Amino acid sequence: MARMYSSNRGKSGSSKPFVTEAPEWSNKDVSEITSLIVSYAKSGKSSAEIGTILRDQHAVPNPRLVLGKRITQVMAEEGVAGSYPEDIMNLMKQAVGLIDHMTSNPKDIHNRRALELTEAKIRKLAKYYKNNGRLESGWQYKRDQLRLMVE
């Protein structure tokens, strides 16, 4: 989604190596990793932050190799996942910030365009999540109700 509205042609770089099992030096205790994920999720951390903490502090380079599922799947099974997917929630927080900026700076046309692009990304992601069943089919993006959804 980063280069959707720009003229950049792509991103070159390395990809993760194909690995089927966790390294021998990593933490392989499934119950401990699951309890860590649940405790961090209850304290308000996102799945990306939880993955970084597990990697840096608890010697779990890839929880998916140990658990056999993603961090968000573990959070959903334990009932600590948020009501909205993390990426659409981040976009909604960004839109709230842009709306706040637009109220104090109504002539800022560059940020008006940024708000339009952000809202387009939200609508596109919402369509995807409705088709996959992660959002209810009647959900609709509304700018006036956005602050209630984010808070």
C-alpha positions, 0 to 999 in steps of 0.5 A: 500500500505504500507505493499505491499513489506514487510513481515509484516502481517497486522495492528491491531487496532480500526476502526471508530465507525459507525455514521450516523450524525454529533455530536451536538457540531460540525459545521453543516453549509454546505455553510460555510464548502464548502467555507472553503474547496474551499478557502483552496484548492485554497491556495494549501492545499491537501484534507488530510490537509484540513480535518485536518484543518477543524477538528482542527480549525473549529470543523468539525470532519467528513465533510462527515457527514455534506456534504454527500460527500467527500472533494475531491468530493466537490473540483471536483464540485467546479473545484479546484481539481488537475489534478491527484489524491492526492495519485498518486501525492504524489508517483510521488513527492517521485519518483522525490526526489529519482531520484534527490538522484540517480543522485548525488549518483549513487551507492546507490542500496537501493534507486534504489530499493526504486525507483523501488518499488515507480514506481511500485506503481505508475503504479499499481495506474495508472491502477486502476485510468484508469479503474475508469476514473480518469486518461485518458486512454492514460496516461503513467508513464514516468520517464523523464517527471515526473518532468513536471507532478509534478511541 
